[in-house]
Amino acid sequence: MKHHFDVRIGPVGFRIGSAWRRPVTELATLYAGYPGPDGGIADFTVRLEPERPWRRWLRPSIAIRGDFTLPDAAPLSLAHGLLAAEMGMNLQMALGQRRFLLLHASAVERDGRALLMTGHSGAGKSTLAALLGERGWRFMGDEFALLEPDTGLLHAFPRLVSLKNGAIAQMESEAAAERFGPRLGATPKGDIRHMRPNPRAIAEMGVPARPALILFPRYGFEAADRPMGASEVFVRLTQASTNYVALGEAGFDALSTLVRRVPARAVDYPDTATALGMVEMLWAELAG
Amino acid sequence: MKDALSLARALCDPGSVGRLDARGWTALIAAARAEQLIGTLAYRLKGLAIPDAAERVLADARASAEHWRRSALWEAEAARRALGPLDCSVILLKGTAFAAAGLDAGAGRAIGDLDILVPRDRLDDVERALLEAGWEWVKPDPYDDAYYRRWMHELPPLIHRERDRMIDVHHTILPPTARITPDAAALIEDSVALQNGLRVLSPPDMICHAVTHLFADGDLSGGLRNLWDIDRLLREYRNDAVVWEALPRRAERHGIAREFARAMRLTERLFGSPIPVVSKRGALDPFYVRRLAARDGWGRETRKGLRLAFYARSHWLRMPPLMLAEHLWRKARR
């Protein structure tokens, strides 16, 4: 393709081809400091191409395609090219990843041990991980956590943090302006602004961690935490995994081992400051 | 990577990948994924000294293929349990058959739906038994349903409500509207029993079916994989004199002598296959080769005009003109 950008995020290499220069320039700027794919060979190819041939010039419209493609995915405008690239990479992971059990969860690390947070969209897992990543924890990822079946270790996938709506202002006050991409208005997911993880998250992205605590946060409730039965944790994590079925027995073994070994809590919180305090307390209590 | 010919070369001559640089590897992987040949490629390159990053991708592809194989065999077993009491021949087709019979053509092959062939006069019984065992209709549209029943070589697709897997029940291997009419009774009569009671086509028929699947039954999309099936089957039986000699006669009997000869020329040309008959080069052969290889190193379809021409031709071959016009008119109106 005419323009392309290669990048490695955690253990996964991507090649992103684009019919337009702009998305590739934006990617190169925001992914500054990231390495290329291991040995130059990408695991996945993403293509940003005109939805119809004439849509390259006329009201440009980006179809997200690649090794794995959803037949009826809605195209995006050229102004949302960065989002299209991110969605394309996520799509490859969701549909094509087989080396790791993919959990739709955010993750942070401290002392070689990982905290996993998962929940419905809007539960705050992304914002919490991004904030913890600026406050002494190592940010491992806000979208996918990669569980390695053979070792039980969690691998980082620190792609750009995708901040939505209210979380944008919150992080703008935490991180340097040069780490932010353009503000994307009126996307299918509302307002979005991408933020590059801090240098430590990038420098250490090849270092896996041992899972030590799983939290299911829920925003907008009075502060409370509850233990959860192993069977419920298991079922909720199968729902949070895009490739649990495709991995077959390996996926079942990896997930049941995780659930058996790692404590889990449901956490309700009214605001992020409270949540951060609860996370620190639960970590001190349970992750030892 | 200008087209998929380098993928074809990597498949039949694995040593050729030694020349690839990083870009070449990424392109090969993307093209193989797009042609549904990544698992096959992974098995062909197993054990060779290749870059770590590529080896990881291929190891994942082998694990995936093993998972497909296992699920496909389990689905076949589910069909066997549902249809066992009927006392009728149930013949596995395509990928599931290769896997169940332990053929080399099955190594790493992507397997989607379960395809079975049953005698036409048992179709109603089979349909009833499958519905009772938990399969359901996929297409509720009355026109589609009627179309399948009247004009297709298979029942409308059924999907299992618990396992979410599709089954295609065939009574022959080409639609009755096609200009060629294979001898379905002979396919069933000569089929071979597996240990569990399910059956597969005889080796010559398996190759004939792969040939019809490649040409008559589609627009050559996925053609490279279908041609690869033919290459593997030919190599599997190249030393079996009975199969080898029966092949051309069998193709004749099914009315596909021309297609068979063309498939032999193409698989020899692209994969260097051993072939049982040598025929004169066809005028359209170069177009077929260009169409089969119409895929670039980004996994994109190339040669749009040629693709369209083959697409039009596939419909033309499948039904008479007036019927085609009516069919497309109905499809376009909704």
Chai-1 contact restraints between the chains, C-beta under 6 A:
chainA,res_idxA,chainB,res_idxB,connection_type,confidence,min_distance_angstrom,max_distance_angstrom,comment,restraint_id
A,M1,B,W298,contact,1.0,0.0,6.0,A-B,restraint_1
A,R15,B,T26,contact,1.0,0.0,6.0,A-B,restraint_2
A,G17,B,W298,contact,1.0,0.0,6.0,A-B,restraint_3
A,D38,B,A53,contact,1.0,0.0,6.0,A-B,restraint_4
A,G39,B,P51,contact,1.0,0.0,6.0,A-B,restraint_5
A,G39,B,A53,contact,1.0,0.0,6.0,A-B,restraint_6
A,G40,B,A22,contact,1.0,0.0,6.0,A-B,restraint_7
A,I41,B,A22,contact,1.0,0.0,6.0,A-B,restraint_8
A,I41,B,W25,contact,1.0,0.0,6.0,A-B,restraint_9
A,I41,B,T26,contact,1.0,0.0,6.0,A-B,restraint_10
A,I41,B,P51,contact,1.0,0.0,6.0,A-B,restraint_11
A,I41,B,A53,contact,1.0,0.0,6.0,A-B,restraint_12
A,I41,B,A54,contact,1.0,0.0,6.0,A-B,restraint_13
A,A42,B,T26,contact,1.0,0.0,6.0,A-B,restraint_14
A,D43,B,V57,contact,1.0,0.0,6.0,A-B,restraint_15
A,T45,B,A30,contact,1.0,0.0,6.0,A-B,restraint_16
A,T45,B,G299,contact,1.0,0.0,6.0,A-B,restraint_17
A,R47,B,W298,contact,1.0,0.0,6.0,A-B,restraint_18
A,D67,B,R33,contact,1.0,0.0,6.0,A-B,restraint_19
A,R98,B,D60,contact,1.0,0.0,6.0,A-B,restraint_20
A,R98,B,A63,contact,1.0,0.0,6.0,A-B,restraint_21
A,R98,B,S64,contact,1.0,0.0,6.0,A-B,restraint_22
A,R99,B,D60,contact,1.0,0.0,6.0,A-B,restraint_23
A,G248,B,H67,contact,1.0,0.0,6.0,A-B,restraint_24
